[in-house]
Amino acid sequence: MRHTPNGMARSRAGFSLAEIMVGMTLLAILVSSLAGLTFHVSRRMIEVSRGTGLNAAVSRDVNRFSVLPYDSLAAHAGCDSITAATEQFAQCVTVTTPSTNTHRVTIVTTPLVRAYASKTPVPDTVVIDRTKNAGTNPLNSP
């Protein structure tokens, strides 16, 4: 207890309204800044997830066209929609012949869903040059 100059005792239990208002204001500022940070991090995670799906789609087809027989590459050209890592993509494959023993496979993969209304999907292009095998295996010669 605290004694006043006239000798009366005054109790000071609890907080005043001004102290509570200052504390609530500081708490509101802290929570709103954390909310903005959380929004920014979640938005970035969505972008990373979409990039992972695009890399998975491109890697799958690079591996597929790397092991297909040389003579059957042209039969697999065309456009299709694919799903990789919960994302959908439009994929177009063209096969050209720049020389007699070479096929050039161009794979263009475009996300079908916009990450955000302000961003247009950016296609990813991969070019594979495949050459025709000579017919003999140098590792299999006597």
C-alpha positions in Angstrom: 0.0 0.0 0.0 1.0 3.5 -0.7 0.4 6.4 1.7 -0.7 9.7 0.3 0.3 13.1 1.9 -2.9 13.3 3.9 -2.3 9.9 5.4 -4.9 7.8 3.6 -4.0 4.5 2.2 -4.6 3.9 -1.5 -4.7 0.4 -3.1 -3.1 0.0 -6.6 -4.1 -3.4 -7.7 -4.4 -4.2 -11.5 -3.7 -2.1 -14.6 -5.1 1.2 -15.7 -7.1 1.5 -18.9 -4.2 3.5 -20.6 -1.8 0.6 -19.9 -4.1 -1.9 -21.4 -4.7 0.2 -24.5 -0.9 0.7 -25.0 -0.4 -3.1 -24.6 -3.2 -4.0 -27.1 -1.8 -1.5 -29.6 1.7 -3.0 -29.4 0.2 -6.5 -29.7 -1.9 -5.5 -32.8 1.2 -4.1 -34.5 3.2 -7.3 -33.8 0.4 -9.6 -35.0 -0.2 -7.6 -38.2 3.5 -7.7 -39.1 3.6 -11.4 -38.5 0.5 -11.9 -40.7 2.2 -10.0 -43.6 5.3 -12.1 -43.2 3.2 -15.3 -43.2 1.4 -14.3 -46.4 4.7 -13.5 -48.2 6.2 -16.9 -47.2 3.1 -18.9 -48.2 3.0 -17.1 -51.6 6.6 -17.9 -52.2 6.0 -21.6 -51.3 3.2 -21.7 -53.9 5.7 -20.4 -56.5 8.3 -23.0 -55.5 5.8 -25.8 -55.6 4.8 -24.8 -59.1 8.4 -24.7 -60.2 9.0 -28.2 -58.7 6.0 -29.5 -60.7 7.4 -27.9 -63.9 10.9 -29.4 -63.3 9.3 -32.9 -62.7 7.3 -32.6 -66.0 10.3 -31.6 -68.0 12.6 -34.1 -66.4 10.2 -36.9 -67.1 10.0 -36.2 -70.8 13.7 -35.5 -71.2 14.3 -39.0 -69.8 11.6 -40.5 -72.0 12.9 -39.0 -75.2 16.5 -39.9 -74.3 15.8 -43.6 -74.2 13.2 -43.9 -77.0 14.5 -45.7 -80.2 15.9 -43.2 -82.7 13.5 -44.2 -85.5 10.4 -43.8 -83.3 11.0 -40.2 -82.1 8.8 -38.6 -84.8 5.8 -40.8 -83.8 5.8 -39.2 -80.3 5.5 -35.6 -81.5 2.4 -33.6 -80.7 0.7 -31.7 -77.9 -0.8 -33.0 -74.7 -1.8 -31.9 -71.2 0.0 -33.6 -68.4 -0.1 -33.6 -64.6 3.0 -33.5 -62.4 3.3 -32.8 -58.7 -0.4 -31.7 -58.5 0.1 -29.1 -61.3 -1.2 -29.3 -64.9 0.8 -28.4 -67.9 0.4 -28.1 -71.7 3.3 -29.8 -73.4 4.1 -29.7 -77.1 6.8 -31.9 -78.7 8.2 -31.3 -82.1 10.8 -33.5 -83.9 12.9 -32.0 -86.7 15.7 -33.4 -88.8 18.5 -30.9 -89.1 20.9 -33.4 -90.8 20.7 -37.0 -92.1 21.8 -38.6 -88.8 20.3 -36.2 -86.3 16.8 -35.6 -84.9 16.2 -32.5 -82.8 13.4 -32.9 -80.2 12.0 -29.7 -78.8 9.8 -30.0 -75.7 7.8 -26.9 -74.7 6.1 -27.2 -71.3 3.7 -24.4 -70.2 1.8 -24.3 -66.8 -2.0 -24.2 -67.4 -2.8 -22.4 -64.1 -1.6 -18.9 -63.4 0.3 -18.6 -60.2 -1.3 -15.2 -59.7 -3.6 -13.0 -61.7 -0.8 -10.6 -62.6 1.7 -13.2 -63.7 1.4 -15.0 -67.0 2.7 -18.6 -67.2 6.2 -18.8 -68.5 6.9 -21.9 -70.8 10.0 -23.9 -70.3 11.8 -25.2 -73.4 14.2 -28.1 -73.7 16.0 -29.1 -76.9 17.5 -32.6 -77.3 19.7 -33.6 -80.2 19.7 -37.3 -80.9 22.1 -38.9 -83.4 21.6 -42.2 -85.2 23.7 -45.0 -83.9 26.4 -46.3 -86.3 24.9 -49.8 -86.0 27.9 -51.4 -84.3 28.8 -51.2 -80.6 32.5 -50.4 -80.1 32.3 -52.0 -76.6 31.1 -55.3 -78.2 34.0 -55.8 -80.7 36.6 -58.6 -80.3 
